[in-house]
């Protein structure tokens, strides 16, 4: 494959557009970082497991344990956030910082890796990468692993192109394997996103390089499980019930497929440049298309969704630039790039608007203030966050991080209980026994609602009737506030 030619033209309006789109991503990322609450129920769960790691507590309590608080994410999903919490202390902004930084860094990494191809090519990379990131709001900035994995993919592609590594191919291979291992250590199926990159790299280097990368990657993925907080057995115990209990959803599939059209669109660029492509280029493009199709399977399961495509964004941009950069002065390539960029912007603009409107600043501040007031009113007693009987009030409970990082218990997480209930994993008897024994002094329940009766996003109660009855027998409403009722032990 011929090296992409430097674009001599420097269309100033194009640079301005690229800068504005990246500025939009930067603005929504910083806005969400400043927002005093979370918008997704998985975010506080991730922060609190990271906080537990700082206390030396296990990340993956077994299903038989009375706690029901952990998810299927890998050690690195929690480890990255643990580093941030250790550096800046426990807070809601600190719990978002790693994801926000990854979202901002992904387009910047693509720009840096492409600048030697010319400003026009690098600006096109930023424009497309930021467009893909905005397309996936709010998943781009929440602290689930997707943005982190996308950044790892972008770094691996940058390593692939680094001239300073020419002649040091063993180091390059190990760095790509490290990126893949970090991503898989956050989300196990992340290996899927790296298959096209690895195939492209090893195509002309042989089986030995592939074995080296595979062995190094596997060792790095397993390395965290040598640490006491990470039990490999308890982590892997999640995968069987998820595989058996989560049937793919046709409705989710259709949404994923619609979003995937933006990822299939860059395949037009190698078709326009097909005369110069070599075998490994076709292998790269074919592997990307194949992995994109394969991703439909995990993405179409309930609780998953379109954000599973986000880590493909750096490869989509790379394909557009790698096979379109040489023809950016040609009308067809320029038109294709413009159409893709405009389509991303047209679809992402209302998404940005909805995201901004979903941030209820006054209520978020008031809820946080009320939780702190309740801690003061019930000083000396242990307090934990519960749920009510509607999903409308559910977002209030996401600020349970205020309680836990102040030293209060964290034994039940409604987000996790909802998952395990759907997977038909019952709460252990010890969990209900703890409720009957008033192990926690006070539970916060959304004001005016029946405790733990919420029907979640799987259209089924998260907490069974036995648990609800045990709670009502052991606790009574002691004090009502604007957003929460404080239920205290009857004894």
C-alpha positions as CSV (number, residue, x, y, z in Angstrom):
1,X,0.0,0.0,0.0
2,X,1.4,3.4,-0.9
3,X,1.9,6.0,1.8
4,X,-0.9,8.6,1.9
5,X,0.1,11.7,0.2
6,X,0.3,14.9,2.2
7,X,-2.5,17.3,1.5
8,X,-1.1,20.6,0.3
9,X,-4.4,22.4,0.5
10,X,-5.3,23.9,3.9
11,X,-9.0,24.8,3.8
12,X,-9.3,27.1,6.8
13,X,-13.1,26.6,7.2
14,X,-12.5,22.8,7.4
15,X,-10.1,23.3,10.2
16,X,-12.6,25.5,12.0
17,X,-15.3,22.9,11.6
18,X,-13.0,20.2,13.0
19,X,-12.1,22.4,16.0
20,X,-15.8,23.3,16.7
21,X,-16.8,19.6,16.7
22,X,-14.0,18.7,19.0
23,X,-14.8,21.7,21.2
24,X,-18.4,20.4,21.4
25,X,-17.1,17.1,22.7
26,X,-14.9,18.9,25.1
27,X,-17.7,21.1,26.3
28,X,-20.2,18.2,27.0
29,X,-17.4,16.2,28.7
30,X,-16.5,19.1,31.0
31,X,-20.1,19.9,31.6
32,X,-20.8,16.3,32.7
33,X,-17.7,16.3,34.9
34,X,-19.0,19.3,36.7
35,X,-22.6,17.9,37.0
36,X,-23.0,16.8,40.7
37,X,-24.7,13.5,40.0
38,X,-24.7,10.5,37.7
39,X,-27.1,9.8,34.8
40,X,-26.5,6.0,34.5
41,X,-27.0,3.6,37.3
42,X,-23.9,1.6,36.4
43,X,-21.7,4.6,37.2
44,X,-22.0,4.8,41.0
45,X,-21.6,1.0,41.0
46,X,-18.2,1.3,39.2
47,X,-17.1,4.1,41.5
48,X,-18.0,2.2,44.6
49,X,-16.2,-1.0,43.6
50,X,-13.1,1.2,42.9
51,X,-13.6,2.7,46.4
52,X,-13.8,-0.8,47.9
53,X,-10.5,-1.6,46.3
54,X,-8.8,1.2,48.2
55,X,-10.1,-0.4,51.4
56,X,-8.6,-3.7,50.3
57,X,-12.1,-5.3,49.9
58,X,-12.8,-7.8,47.1
59,X,-14.1,-6.6,43.8
60,X,-16.1,-9.8,43.0
61,X,-18.0,-11.1,46.0
62,X,-19.3,-14.6,45.1
63,X,-23.0,-15.1,44.4
64,X,-23.3,-16.9,47.7
65,X,-22.1,-13.8,49.6
66,X,-24.8,-11.6,51.3
67,X,-23.5,-8.6,49.3
68,X,-24.9,-8.1,45.8
69,X,-22.8,-5.2,44.5
70,X,-20.5,-6.1,41.7
71,X,-20.8,-6.4,37.9
72,X,-19.2,-8.3,35.0
73,X,-16.6,-5.7,34.3
74,X,-12.9,-6.6,34.4
75,X,-10.3,-5.5,37.0
76,X,-9.0,-2.6,34.8
77,X,-12.5,-1.0,34.6
78,X,-12.3,-0.6,38.4
79,X,-8.5,-0.3,38.7
80,X,-8.4,2.9,36.5
81,X,-11.0,4.5,38.6
82,X,-9.2,3.4,41.8
83,X,-6.1,5.3,40.7
84,X,-8.2,8.5,40.2
85,X,-9.9,8.1,43.6
86,X,-6.5,7.5,45.2
87,X,-5.1,10.7,43.6
88,X,-8.1,13.1,44.1
89,X,-10.1,11.5,46.8
90,X,-13.7,10.1,46.6
91,X,-16.2,12.3,44.9
92,X,-18.7,12.2,42.1
93,X,-16.4,14.2,39.7
94,X,-13.5,11.9,40.5
95,X,-15.7,8.9,39.7
96,X,-16.2,10.4,36.2
97,X,-12.8,11.7,35.5
98,X,-11.2,8.6,33.9
99,X,-14.1,8.2,31.4
100,X,-14.2,11.9,30.6
101,X,-10.5,12.0,30.0
102,X,-10.6,8.9,27.8
103,X,-13.4,10.5,25.7
104,X,-11.4,13.6,25.2
105,X,-8.2,11.8,24.5
106,X,-9.4,9.5,21.8
107,X,-9.8,12.1,19.0
108,X,-6.6,13.8,20.3
109,X,-4.7,10.6,19.9
110,X,-5.9,10.2,16.4
111,X,-4.9,13.7,15.6
112,X,-1.4,13.2,17.0
113,X,-0.9,9.9,15.1
114,X,-1.9,11.5,11.8
115,X,-0.3,14.9,11.9
116,X,2.7,13.8,9.8
117,X,0.2,13.1,7.0
118,X,-0.7,16.8,6.9
119,X,-3.0,19.1,8.8
120,X,-6.0,18.3,6.5
121,X,-5.8,14.6,7.2
122,X,-5.2,15.1,10.9
123,X,-8.2,17.5,11.1
124,X,-10.4,15.0,9.3
125,X,-9.4,12.5,11.9
126,X,-10.5,14.7,14.7
127,X,-13.7,15.7,13.0
128,X,-14.7,12.0,12.4
129,X,-13.5,10.7,15.8
130,X,-15.3,13.5,17.7
131,X,-18.4,12.9,15.6
132,X,-18.4,9.2,16.5
133,X,-17.9,10.1,20.2
134,X,-20.8,12.6,20.1
135,X,-23.0,10.0,18.4
136,X,-22.8,7.8,21.5
137,X,-23.6,10.3,24.2
138,X,-24.1,9.8,27.1
139,X,-22.2,6.5,26.9
140,X,-19.1,8.4,25.7
141,X,-18.7,10.1,29.1
142,X,-20.1,7.7,31.6
143,X,-17.6,5.5,33.5
144,X,-18.4,2.2,32.0
145,X,-15.4,0.8,30.1
146,X,-16.4,1.7,26.5
147,X,-14.5,5.1,26.3
148,X,-11.4,3.5,27.9
149,X,-11.5,0.6,25.4
150,X,-11.9,3.1,22.5
151,X,-8.8,5.0,23.7
152,X,-6.8,1.8,23.9
153,X,-7.8,1.0,20.3
154,X,-6.7,4.5,19.3
155,X,-3.3,4.1,21.1
156,X,-2.7,0.8,19.4
157,X,-3.3,2.3,16.0
158,X,-0.9,5.1,16.9
159,X,1.7,2.6,17.9
160,X,1.2,0.9,14.6
161,X,2.2,4.1,12.8
162,X,5.0,5.4,15.1
163,X,8.2,5.9,13.1
164,X,10.3,5.8,16.3
165,X,9.5,2.1,16.6
166,X,10.7,1.3,13.1
167,X,13.2,-1.5,13.4
168,X,12.0,-2.3,16.9
169,X,9.2,-4.5,16.0
170,X,9.2,-6.7,19.1
171,X,8.6,-3.6,21.2
172,X,5.8,-2.5,18.8
173,X,4.2,-5.9,19.0
174,X,4.3,-5.9,22.8
175,X,2.9,-2.4,23.0
176,X,-0.1,-3.4,20.8
177,X,-0.6,-6.5,22.9
178,X,-0.5,-4.2,26.0
179,X,-3.2,-2.0,24.6
180,X,-5.3,-5.1,23.8
181,X,-4.7,-6.5,27.3
182,X,-5.7,-3.3,29.0
183,X,-8.9,-3.2,27.0
184,X,-9.7,-6.8,27.6
185,X,-8.9,-6.3,31.3
186,X,-11.7,-3.8,31.4
187,X,-14.2,-5.7,29.2
188,X,-13.4,-9.2,28.2
189,X,-14.9,-9.2,24.8
190,X,-12.7,-6.1,23.9
191,X,-10.4,-8.5,22.1
192,X,-12.9,-8.3,19.3
193,X,-11.9,-4.7,18.6
194,X,-8.2,-5.5,18.3
195,X,-8.5,-8.4,15.9
196,X,-8.3,-6.2,12.8
197,X,-5.3,-4.4,14.1
198,X,-3.4,-7.5,15.1
199,X,-4.2,-9.2,11.8
200,X,-2.9,-6.2,9.9
201,X,0.3,-6.2,11.9
202,X,1.1,-9.9,11.8
203,X,0.0,-10.4,8.2
204,X,3.6,-10.0,6.9
205,X,5.4,-11.0,10.1
206,X,4.3,-14.5,10.6
207,X,2.9,-16.8,13.2
208,X,5.7,-16.2,15.6
209,X,4.7,-12.6,16.1
210,X,1.1,-13.6,16.6
211,X,2.1,-16.1,19.3
212,X,4.2,-13.5,21.0
213,X,1.4,-11.0,21.1
214,X,-1.1,-13.6,22.2
215,X,1.0,-14.9,25.0
216,X,2.0,-11.4,26.2
217,X,-1.6,-10.3,26.1
218,X,-3.0,-13.3,27.9
219,X,-0.4,-12.9,30.7
220,X,-1.2,-9.2,31.1
221,X,-5.0,-9.9,31.2
222,X,-4.5,-12.5,33.9
223,X,-2.0,-10.5,35.9
224,X,-4.5,-8.5,38.1
225,X,-6.0,-11.7,39.3
226,X,-2.8,-12.4,41.1
227,X,-3.8,-9.6,43.5
228,X,-6.1,-10.5,46.5
229,X,-9.1,-8.3,45.6
230,X,-9.6,-10.0,42.2
231,X,-10.9,-13.5,42.3
232,X,-10.7,-15.1,38.8
233,X,-13.2,-17.8,39.8
234,X,-15.8,-15.3,41.0
235,X,-15.3,-13.1,38.0
236,X,-15.7,-16.0,35.5
237,X,-18.8,-17.2,37.4
238,X,-20.7,-14.3,35.8
239,X,-20.3,-15.5,32.2
240,X,-22.3,-18.7,32.3
241,X,-25.6,-17.1,33.6
242,X,-25.1,-14.1,31.3
243,X,-24.7,-16.4,28.3
244,X,-27.6,-18.6,29.3
245,X,-30.0,-16.0,30.7
246,X,-29.7,-13.0,28.3
247,X,-31.4,-13.8,25.0
248,X,-30.7,-11.4,22.2
249,X,-33.4,-8.7,21.7
250,X,-34.7,-8.0,18.2
251,X,-35.5,-4.4,19.3
252,X,-32.0,-3.8,20.6
253,X,-30.5,-5.4,17.5
254,X,-32.4,-3.0,15.2
255,X,-31.0,0.0,17.1
256,X,-27.5,-1.4,17.0
257,X,-27.8,-2.1,13.3
258,X,-28.9,1.5,12.6
259,X,-25.9,2.8,14.4
260,X,-23.6,0.4,12.7
261,X,-24.3,2.0,9.3
262,X,-22.0,4.8,10.4
263,X,-19.3,2.2,11.0
264,X,-19.8,0.4,7.7
265,X,-19.7,3.7,5.8
266,X,-15.9,4.1,5.9
267,X,-15.6,0.9,3.9
268,X,-16.3,3.0,0.8
269,X,-12.8,4.5,1.1
270,X,-10.9,1.2,0.4
271,X,-13.3,0.6,-2.4
272,X,-12.3,4.0,-3.9
273,X,-8.6,3.2,-3.4
274,X,-8.9,-0.5,-4.3
275,X,-6.2,-0.5,-7.0
276,X,-3.4,0.2,-4.5
277,X,-4.6,-2.2,-1.8
278,X,-2.5,-5.2,-0.9
279,X,-3.5,-8.5,0.7
280,X,-3.0,-7.3,4.2
281,X,-5.1,-4.2,3.5
282,X,-8.0,-6.4,2.4
283,X,-7.5,-8.6,5.5
284,X,-7.6,-5.5,7.7
285,X,-10.8,-4.2,6.1
286,X,-12.4,-7.6,6.0
287,X,-11.6,-8.3,9.6
288,X,-13.0,-5.0,10.6
289,X,-16.3,-5.7,8.8
290,X,-16.4,-9.2,10.2
291,X,-15.8,-8.1,13.8
292,X,-18.4,-5.3,13.4
293,X,-20.9,-8.0,12.5
294,X,-19.8,-10.2,15.3
295,X,-20.3,-7.4,17.8
296,X,-24.0,-7.4,17.1
297,X,-24.3,-10.5,19.2
298,X,-23.2,-9.1,22.6
299,X,-24.5,-5.6,21.7
300,X,-28.0,-7.0,21.1
301,X,-28.5,-8.5,24.5
302,X,-30.7,-6.7,27.0
303,X,-28.8,-4.2,29.0
304,X,-26.2,-3.8,26.2
305,X,-26.7,-1.5,23.2
306,X,-25.2,0.8,20.7
307,X,-22.3,1.9,22.9
308,X,-20.7,-1.5,22.2
309,X,-19.8,-0.1,18.8
310,X,-17.9,2.9,20.2
311,X,-14.5,1.2,20.4
312,X,-14.7,0.6,16.7
313,X,-14.6,4.3,16.1
314,X,-10.8,4.7,15.9
315,X,-10.6,1.8,13.3
316,X,-13.4,3.4,11.3
317,X,-11.5,6.7,11.3
318,X,-8.3,4.9,10.5
319,X,-9.8,3.1,7.5
320,X,-11.2,6.4,6.2
321,X,-7.9,8.2,6.5
322,X,-5.6,5.3,5.5
323,X,-7.4,4.6,2.3
324,X,-9.0,8.0,1.7
325,X,-6.1,10.3,2.6
326,X,-4.3,9.7,-0.7
327,X,-7.4,10.9,-2.5
328,X,-8.5,13.8,-0.4
329,X,-8.0,16.1,-3.4
330,X,-10.1,13.8,-5.5
331,X,-13.7,14.7,-5.7
332,X,-15.2,11.3,-4.8
333,X,-13.0,10.8,-1.7
334,X,-13.7,14.3,-0.5
335,X,-17.4,14.0,-1.1
336,X,-17.5,10.6,0.8
337,X,-15.6,12.1,3.8
338,X,-17.9,15.2,3.8
339,X,-21.1,13.1,3.6
340,X,-19.9,10.8,6.5
341,X,-18.9,13.8,8.7
342,X,-22.1,15.7,8.0
343,X,-24.2,12.6,8.7
344,X,-22.5,12.1,12.1
345,X,-23.0,15.8,12.9
346,X,-26.7,15.8,11.8
347,X,-27.5,12.8,14.0
348,X,-25.4,13.8,17.0
349,X,-26.7,17.3,17.4
350,X,-30.1,16.3,18.8
351,X,-28.3,13.7,20.9
352,X,-26.2,16.5,22.4
353,X,-29.3,18.6,23.0
354,X,-31.1,15.7,24.8
355,X,-28.0,15.0,26.8
356,X,-27.8,18.6,28.1
357,X,-31.5,18.7,28.8
358,X,-31.2,15.5,30.9
359,X,-28.9,17.3,33.4
360,X,-31.2,18.5,36.2
361,X,-28.7,20.7,38.1
362,X,-31.0,22.1,40.8
363,X,-32.5,18.7,41.7
364,X,-29.1,17.0,41.7
365,X,-27.7,19.5,44.1
366,X,-30.8,19.4,46.3
367,X,-30.7,15.5,46.5
368,X,-27.0,15.6,47.4
369,X,-27.6,18.2,50.1
370,X,-30.5,16.2,51.5
371,X,-28.4,13.1,51.8
372,X,-25.8,15.0,53.7
373,X,-28.5,16.5,56.0
374,X,-29.8,13.0,56.7
375,X,-26.3,11.8,57.6
376,X,-26.1,14.6,60.1
377,X,-29.6,13.9,61.5
378,X,-28.9,10.3,62.0
379,X,-25.3,10.7,63.1
380,X,-23.8,7.6,64.6
381,X,-26.1,5.3,62.7
382,X,-25.4,3.3,59.6
383,X,-27.3,4.4,56.5
384,X,-27.8,2.7,53.2
385,X,-29.6,3.6,49.9
386,X,-32.6,1.6,48.8
387,X,-35.1,2.0,46.0
388,X,-38.9,2.7,45.9
389,X,-41.6,1.5,43.6
390,X,-41.0,3.7,40.5
391,X,-38.2,4.3,38.0
392,X,-39.0,8.0,38.1
393,X,-37.3,8.4,41.4
394,X,-34.6,5.9,40.7
395,X,-31.9,8.4,39.5
396,X,-32.0,10.1,43.0
397,X,-30.5,6.9,44.4
398,X,-27.4,7.2,42.2
399,X,-26.0,9.6,44.7
400,X,-25.5,6.7,47.2
401,X,-21.8,7.3,46.6
402,X,-22.1,10.2,49.1
403,X,-23.1,7.7,51.8
404,X,-20.6,5.0,51.0
405,X,-17.6,7.2,50.7
406,X,-18.5,8.8,54.0
407,X,-18.1,5.3,55.7
408,X,-21.7,3.9,55.5
409,X,-22.4,0.3,54.3
410,X,-22.6,-0.8,50.7
411,X,-24.3,-4.2,50.7
412,X,-27.0,-4.0,48.1
413,X,-27.0,-2.2,44.7
414,X,-30.3,-2.1,42.9
415,X,-28.5,-2.0,39.5
416,X,-26.7,-5.3,40.3
417,X,-29.7,-6.9,41.9
418,X,-31.8,-6.1,38.8
419,X,-29.2,-7.9,36.7
420,X,-29.0,-11.0,38.8
421,X,-32.8,-11.2,39.2
422,X,-33.1,-11.2,35.5
423,X,-30.5,-13.9,35.3
424,X,-32.5,-15.9,37.8
425,X,-29.7,-15.8,40.5
426,X,-31.7,-15.4,43.7
427,X,-30.6,-13.3,46.7
428,X,-28.8,-15.6,49.2
429,X,-30.8,-16.3,52.4
430,X,-28.2,-14.4,54.4
431,X,-29.1,-11.2,52.5
432,X,-32.7,-11.5,53.7
433,X,-31.5,-12.5,57.2
434,X,-29.5,-9.3,57.4
435,X,-32.6,-7.3,56.6
436,X,-34.6,-9.1,59.3
437,X,-31.7,-8.4,61.8
438,X,-31.5,-4.7,60.9
439,X,-27.8,-5.0,60.0
440,X,-28.1,-1.5,58.6
441,X,-29.8,1.0,60.9
442,X,-31.4,3.3,58.4
443,X,-32.4,2.9,54.7
444,X,-33.2,5.8,52.4
445,X,-36.2,5.2,50.2
446,X,-37.6,7.7,47.6
447,X,-40.2,9.8,49.4
448,X,-43.7,8.4,49.5
449,X,-42.9,5.1,47.8
450,X,-43.1,1.5,48.8
451,X,-39.6,0.2,49.6
452,X,-37.9,-2.1,47.1
453,X,-41.0,-2.6,44.9
454,X,-39.5,-1.1,41.8
455,X,-40.0,-2.9,38.5
456,X,-36.8,-2.3,36.6
457,X,-35.8,-2.1,33.0
458,X,-36.2,-5.8,32.5
459,X,-40.0,-5.4,33.3
460,X,-39.7,-7.5,36.5
461,X,-39.2,-6.7,40.2
462,X,-35.6,-6.6,41.2
463,X,-36.3,-7.5,44.8
464,X,-38.7,-10.4,45.4
465,X,-41.7,-10.4,47.7
466,X,-39.9,-12.2,50.5
467,X,-37.3,-9.5,50.6
468,X,-40.0,-6.7,50.6
469,X,-42.0,-8.4,53.3
470,X,-38.9,-8.9,55.5
471,X,-38.0,-5.2,55.1
472,X,-41.5,-4.0,56.0
473,X,-41.5,-6.3,59.1
474,X,-38.1,-5.0,60.3
475,X,-38.2,-1.3,59.4
476,X,-40.7,1.6,59.7
477,X,-40.8,5.1,58.2
478,X,-39.2,7.3,60.8
479,X,-38.8,10.6,59.1
480,X,-39.8,12.1,55.7
481,X,-37.8,14.6,53.7
482,X,-38.4,16.2,50.3
483,X,-36.7,13.4,48.3
484,X,-36.3,10.5,50.7
485,X,-38.0,8.8,53.5
486,X,-35.7,7.5,56.3
487,X,-36.8,4.0,57.3
488,X,-35.3,3.0,60.6
489,X,-35.2,-0.4,62.5
490,X,-38.4,-1.0,64.5
491,X,-36.4,-2.1,67.5
